[in-house]
Amino acid sequence: MTTIILGILGIAAVAVVLFFTYYAFNEKPLPWAKDKTAKQAVGVSSALNTVQRWAKLNNTQVISSATLQSKNLSAYADAILVGPFGVLGIKCLGLNGDIYGEKNDGAWLQVVNDERISFENPLTECNVCARLIREALFAAGIKNTNVDCIAVFCNKKANIAVPRSAGIVFPHTLKDTLNKDKYTIDKGLDTQKAAEAIKTFIK
């Protein structure tokens, strides 16, 4: 019995050593360790992969990494979906730590340990993005089109202290958001013409 117990303890000890060696060798933080520095792109790639898969299944074009600009206005979108339903801009934020903000605030706050970083309200940026998309479509003679832009907070571990009424999207709600009627019902948009119109505003 004693031999069996010693054997189990030996195996456990080896497992613990291998565990810590793996994280040290690969310079990775331990699973339970808190972030010490601010990050901005956690989970963004995964969210964009979800968007790409959805687009393929829904006859929708994707314009990636687009900076729209017109006169004194500019806005960045990680992806712009152009489908029969209309146009949907997507802004991804992979911030870590604690995120604080209100729908109508000019700036929001990211807090990681003692580091406090102010950043522009992503909902304001989304509004500008949607406005520029509408301008691009209107300039091409495309009117009465459903245009929207959403902010996706991609980091599953971030603490988002923002009211639900703000309408932000999370990784676990992204698919359901994309599958809403307003993004799936065919409104007869000429996607090729619309995509070309939007690209004229991309700088």
C-alpha beads as a LAMMPS data file, in Angstrom:
LAMMPS data file: protein, C-alpha beads

203 atoms
202 bonds

1 atom types
1 bond types

-500.0 500.0 xlo xhi
-500.0 500.0 ylo yhi
-500.0 500.0 zlo zhi

Masses

1 110.0

Atoms # bond

1 1 1 0.000 0.000 0.000
2 1 1 2.817 2.358 0.947
3 1 1 4.574 1.600 -2.334
4 1 1 1.438 2.478 -4.301
5 1 1 1.023 5.791 -2.446
6 1 1 4.673 6.699 -2.988
7 1 1 4.295 5.851 -6.668
8 1 1 1.245 8.121 -7.028
9 1 1 3.035 10.953 -5.214
10 1 1 6.042 10.490 -7.483
11 1 1 3.922 10.707 -10.634
12 1 1 2.159 13.808 -9.274
13 1 1 5.487 15.465 -8.512
14 1 1 6.751 14.810 -12.025
15 1 1 3.507 16.188 -13.492
16 1 1 3.835 19.391 -11.453
17 1 1 7.444 19.862 -12.562
18 1 1 6.511 19.320 -16.213
19 1 1 3.581 21.737 -15.877
20 1 1 5.691 24.619 -14.587
21 1 1 8.550 23.787 -16.972
22 1 1 6.163 24.019 -19.941
23 1 1 4.926 27.497 -19.001
24 1 1 8.411 28.732 -18.148
25 1 1 9.962 27.378 -21.371
26 1 1 7.228 28.854 -23.556
27 1 1 7.237 32.144 -21.617
28 1 1 3.498 31.824 -20.982
29 1 1 1.702 33.154 -17.908
30 1 1 0.247 30.604 -15.545
31 1 1 -3.498 30.001 -16.158
32 1 1 -4.487 31.637 -12.874
33 1 1 -2.067 34.559 -13.166
34 1 1 -3.522 38.053 -13.579
35 1 1 -2.453 40.200 -16.511
36 1 1 0.198 42.681 -15.475
37 1 1 0.113 44.835 -18.582
38 1 1 -2.623 46.246 -20.785
39 1 1 -3.437 44.341 -23.983
40 1 1 -5.631 45.282 -26.907
41 1 1 -6.018 42.312 -29.249
42 1 1 -6.957 39.301 -27.102
43 1 1 -9.515 37.117 -28.893
44 1 1 -9.809 39.363 -31.956
45 1 1 -8.635 36.692 -34.408
46 1 1 -11.148 34.199 -33.051
47 1 1 -14.008 36.700 -33.382
48 1 1 -13.023 37.549 -36.946
49 1 1 -12.887 33.837 -37.813
50 1 1 -16.472 33.551 -36.592
51 1 1 -17.413 36.489 -38.803
52 1 1 -15.697 34.975 -41.839
53 1 1 -17.435 31.623 -41.368
54 1 1 -20.813 33.318 -41.010
55 1 1 -20.215 35.377 -44.142
56 1 1 -19.443 32.287 -46.227
57 1 1 -22.674 30.660 -45.141
58 1 1 -24.745 33.772 -45.820
59 1 1 -23.646 34.907 -49.283
60 1 1 -21.909 37.934 -47.775
61 1 1 -18.753 39.742 -48.839
62 1 1 -16.169 40.749 -46.244
63 1 1 -14.038 43.862 -46.494
64 1 1 -11.250 43.437 -43.943
65 1 1 -9.268 46.023 -41.968
66 1 1 -10.875 49.093 -43.490
67 1 1 -10.217 52.715 -42.579
68 1 1 -13.059 54.801 -43.980
69 1 1 -12.466 58.483 -44.548
70 1 1 -14.419 61.441 -45.892
71 1 1 -13.518 65.077 -45.325
72 1 1 -12.752 65.423 -41.596
73 1 1 -14.288 62.101 -40.552
74 1 1 -12.565 58.739 -40.325
75 1 1 -13.351 55.390 -38.720
76 1 1 -11.744 51.965 -38.603
77 1 1 -13.586 48.663 -38.921
78 1 1 -11.984 45.251 -38.522
79 1 1 -14.551 43.921 -40.976
80 1 1 -17.386 45.269 -43.102
81 1 1 -20.009 42.720 -44.119
82 1 1 -21.840 43.443 -47.356
83 1 1 -24.740 41.087 -47.939
84 1 1 -28.277 40.947 -49.333
85 1 1 -29.494 42.284 -45.950
86 1 1 -27.415 45.472 -46.167
87 1 1 -24.090 46.427 -44.593
88 1 1 -22.684 45.664 -41.142
89 1 1 -19.458 47.132 -39.814
90 1 1 -17.658 45.253 -37.052
91 1 1 -15.192 46.804 -34.636
92 1 1 -13.295 44.324 -32.453
93 1 1 -11.735 45.213 -29.116
94 1 1 -9.480 42.688 -27.420
95 1 1 -8.878 44.710 -24.272
96 1 1 -8.039 42.980 -21.005
97 1 1 -8.578 44.020 -17.408
98 1 1 -11.603 46.026 -16.274
99 1 1 -13.482 48.135 -18.810
100 1 1 -15.701 51.011 -17.702
101 1 1 -17.974 53.170 -19.807
102 1 1 -21.432 54.517 -20.492
103 1 1 -23.245 54.701 -23.822
104 1 1 -22.897 58.469 -24.153
105 1 1 -19.452 58.930 -22.577
106 1 1 -16.824 60.565 -24.755
107 1 1 -14.163 58.148 -23.529
108 1 1 -14.087 54.781 -21.772
109 1 1 -11.516 53.438 -19.341
110 1 1 -9.359 50.312 -19.275
111 1 1 -7.824 49.407 -15.911
112 1 1 -5.107 46.744 -15.579
113 1 1 -3.511 46.612 -12.135
114 1 1 -2.596 50.267 -11.488
115 1 1 -2.537 51.192 -15.162
116 1 1 -5.468 53.330 -16.332
117 1 1 -5.893 53.881 -20.058
118 1 1 -8.523 56.114 -21.614
119 1 1 -9.818 55.201 -25.078
120 1 1 -12.494 56.580 -27.373
121 1 1 -16.017 55.325 -26.829
122 1 1 -16.272 52.457 -29.371
123 1 1 -19.984 53.138 -29.828
124 1 1 -19.150 56.636 -31.055
125 1 1 -16.657 55.120 -33.479
126 1 1 -19.327 52.697 -34.664
127 1 1 -21.715 55.567 -35.312
128 1 1 -19.082 57.350 -37.395
129 1 1 -18.353 54.133 -39.282
130 1 1 -22.044 53.643 -40.121
131 1 1 -22.341 57.267 -41.203
132 1 1 -19.388 56.956 -43.593
133 1 1 -20.773 53.730 -45.058
134 1 1 -24.109 55.463 -45.693
135 1 1 -22.299 58.376 -47.370
136 1 1 -20.384 55.976 -49.614
137 1 1 -23.555 54.153 -50.619
138 1 1 -25.490 57.387 -51.182
139 1 1 -22.697 58.742 -53.393
140 1 1 -23.110 55.633 -55.561
141 1 1 -26.866 56.088 -55.748
142 1 1 -27.626 53.287 -53.284
143 1 1 -30.360 54.446 -50.909
144 1 1 -32.655 53.041 -48.232
145 1 1 -30.138 50.400 -47.227
146 1 1 -29.862 48.774 -43.811
147 1 1 -26.518 49.976 -42.381
148 1 1 -25.254 49.137 -38.909
149 1 1 -21.994 48.827 -36.985
150 1 1 -21.346 46.844 -33.812
151 1 1 -18.587 46.790 -31.215
152 1 1 -17.399 43.334 -30.178
153 1 1 -15.444 42.913 -26.939
154 1 1 -13.457 39.793 -27.791
155 1 1 -11.568 38.998 -24.586
156 1 1 -13.623 36.445 -22.641
157 1 1 -11.682 37.138 -19.447
158 1 1 -12.138 40.912 -19.431
159 1 1 -14.549 42.446 -16.941
160 1 1 -16.835 44.686 -18.990
161 1 1 -18.559 47.114 -16.614
162 1 1 -20.798 48.622 -19.281
163 1 1 -24.630 48.725 -19.175
164 1 1 -26.387 46.143 -21.344
165 1 1 -28.363 48.970 -22.901
166 1 1 -25.158 50.083 -24.614
167 1 1 -25.661 47.203 -27.037
168 1 1 -22.107 45.868 -27.148
169 1 1 -21.471 42.303 -28.324
170 1 1 -19.421 39.530 -26.682
171 1 1 -17.844 36.332 -28.073
172 1 1 -20.699 34.195 -26.754
173 1 1 -23.343 36.487 -28.290
174 1 1 -21.645 37.204 -31.627
175 1 1 -23.250 34.337 -33.571
176 1 1 -26.713 35.113 -32.236
177 1 1 -26.245 38.758 -33.155
178 1 1 -25.234 37.911 -36.708
179 1 1 -28.218 35.582 -37.025
180 1 1 -30.757 38.277 -36.195
181 1 1 -33.401 38.898 -38.849
182 1 1 -31.993 42.287 -39.780
183 1 1 -28.755 40.606 -40.874
184 1 1 -30.257 37.553 -42.549
185 1 1 -33.382 38.729 -44.389
186 1 1 -32.688 39.401 -48.064
187 1 1 -33.395 43.075 -48.851
188 1 1 -32.173 42.756 -52.421
189 1 1 -28.973 44.767 -52.046
190 1 1 -26.574 44.598 -55.005
191 1 1 -23.621 43.452 -52.888
192 1 1 -20.993 43.919 -55.582
193 1 1 -22.055 47.501 -56.310
194 1 1 -22.310 48.295 -52.600
195 1 1 -18.872 46.820 -51.836
196 1 1 -17.278 48.816 -54.647
197 1 1 -18.954 51.991 -53.387
198 1 1 -17.640 51.440 -49.848
199 1 1 -14.116 50.794 -51.111
200 1 1 -14.021 54.278 -52.643
201 1 1 -14.083 55.643 -49.076
202 1 1 -11.294 53.365 -47.834
203 1 1 -7.924 55.027 -47.428

Bonds

1 1 1 2
2 1 2 3
3 1 3 4
4 1 4 5
5 1 5 6
6 1 6 7
7 1 7 8
8 1 8 9
9 1 9 10
10 1 10 11
11 1 11 12
12 1 12 13
13 1 13 14
14 1 14 15
15 1 15 16
16 1 16 17
17 1 17 18
18 1 18 19
19 1 19 20
20 1 20 21
21 1 21 22
22 1 22 23
23 1 23 24
24 1 24 25
25 1 25 26
26 1 26 27
27 1 27 28
28 1 28 29
29 1 29 30
30 1 30 31
31 1 31 32
32 1 32 33
33 1 33 34
34 1 34 35
35 1 35 36
36 1 36 37
37 1 37 38
38 1 38 39
39 1 39 40
40 1 40 41
41 1 41 42
42 1 42 43
43 1 43 44
44 1 44 45
45 1 45 46
46 1 46 47
47 1 47 48
48 1 48 49
49 1 49 50
50 1 50 51
51 1 51 52
52 1 52 53
53 1 53 54
54 1 54 55
55 1 55 56
56 1 56 57
57 1 57 58
58 1 58 59
59 1 59 60
60 1 60 61
61 1 61 62
62 1 62 63
63 1 63 64
64 1 64 65
65 1 65 66
66 1 66 67
67 1 67 68
68 1 68 69
69 1 69 70
70 1 70 71
71 1 71 72
72 1 72 73
73 1 73 74
74 1 74 75
75 1 75 76
76 1 76 77
77 1 77 78
78 1 78 79
79 1 79 80
80 1 80 81
81 1 81 82
82 1 82 83
83 1 83 84
84 1 84 85
85 1 85 86
86 1 86 87
87 1 87 88
88 1 88 89
89 1 89 90
90 1 90 91
91 1 91 92
92 1 92 93
93 1 93 94
94 1 94 95
95 1 95 96
96 1 96 97
97 1 97 98
98 1 98 99
99 1 99 100
100 1 100 101
101 1 101 102
102 1 102 103
103 1 103 104
104 1 104 105
105 1 105 106
106 1 106 107
107 1 107 108
108 1 108 109
109 1 109 110
110 1 110 111
111 1 111 112
112 1 112 113
113 1 113 114
114 1 114 115
115 1 115 116
116 1 116 117
117 1 117 118
118 1 118 119
119 1 119 120
120 1 120 121
121 1 121 122
122 1 122 123
123 1 123 124
124 1 124 125
125 1 125 126
126 1 126 127
127 1 127 128
128 1 128 129
129 1 129 130
130 1 130 131
131 1 131 132
132 1 132 133
133 1 133 134
134 1 134 135
135 1 135 136
136 1 136 137
137 1 137 138
138 1 138 139
139 1 139 140
140 1 140 141
141 1 141 142
142 1 142 143
143 1 143 144
144 1 144 145
145 1 145 146
146 1 146 147
147 1 147 148
148 1 148 149
149 1 149 150
150 1 150 151
151 1 151 152
152 1 152 153
153 1 153 154
154 1 154 155
155 1 155 156
156 1 156 157
157 1 157 158
158 1 158 159
159 1 159 160
160 1 160 161
161 1 161 162
162 1 162 163
163 1 163 164
164 1 164 165
165 1 165 166
166 1 166 167
167 1 167 168
168 1 168 169
169 1 169 170
170 1 170 171
171 1 171 172
172 1 172 173
173 1 173 174
174 1 174 175
175 1 175 176
176 1 176 177
177 1 177 178
178 1 178 179
179 1 179 180
180 1 180 181
181 1 181 182
182 1 182 183
183 1 183 184
184 1 184 185
185 1 185 186
186 1 186 187
187 1 187 188
188 1 188 189
189 1 189 190
190 1 190 191
191 1 191 192
192 1 192 193
193 1 193 194
194 1 194 195
195 1 195 196
196 1 196 197
197 1 197 198
198 1 198 199
199 1 199 200
200 1 200 201
201 1 201 202
202 1 202 203
